[in-house]
Amino acid sequence: MSARRAVPASLLILAAGVAVLAFATDGFRAFTTETARRLDVRARPRPVPAVALESADGSRMPFTALRGRWLLVDFIYTRCTTWCVAQGGAFARLQDSLAAPINRGQVMLVSVSFDPAHDDPARLADYLHHSGDRGAGWIAARPTEATGLEALMRTFGVTAVPDGLGGFVHNSAIAVVDPAGRLVTIVDWNDAPAAARYVTDRLGS
């Protein structure tokens, strides 16, 4: 191939490569699967399924019973000694920063166990206590059926893999569910102020 013909061919290959990269990265915005997942949630909010839950006080309810307020949701297991401990502390601080809308019934914090076989109501209550629960606006709960747990983890994009030592390797984040019961955004687990701002901006408070 002559040099004169090789240049246009190279430009076509380059243009095709750029187009493929743009498609795969959602317009160059997502270079990791986690970023792509968060962008997809923002673009297409996901309804949270009516999964049956049992809370730390032993009461039972479908997840949909929590509609009508903003929910900040994380996924934990009570035997965790690392990320979940930090997440618990972050949620306790969110109780302080969001005390006003919590007291008005506009916001609730929800910690869901992905280890329901171990995390009975008593252990969930201990988790809240040791995390510094202020006593209002934060519930810990476990799905009562395996299919419900799978549905929640799929909806929220939670991955938890047994580590062979009795614990799990898992991802962590704070998920925001709007009053209509839709997962609308996800923020880093260690950026609780961003989750609080997202909610208060929409409450106008």
Secondary structure, 3 states (H helix, E strand, C coil): CCHHHHHHHHHHHHHHHHHHHHHHCCCCCCCCHHHHHHHHHHHCCEECCCCEEEECCCCEEEHHHHCCCEEEEEEECCCCCCHHHHHHHHHHHHHHHCHHHHHCCCEEEEEEECCCCCCCHHHHHHHHHHHCCCCCCEEEEEECCHHHHHHHHHHHCCCEEECCCCCEEECCEEEEECCCCEEEEEEECCCHHHHHHHHHHHHCC
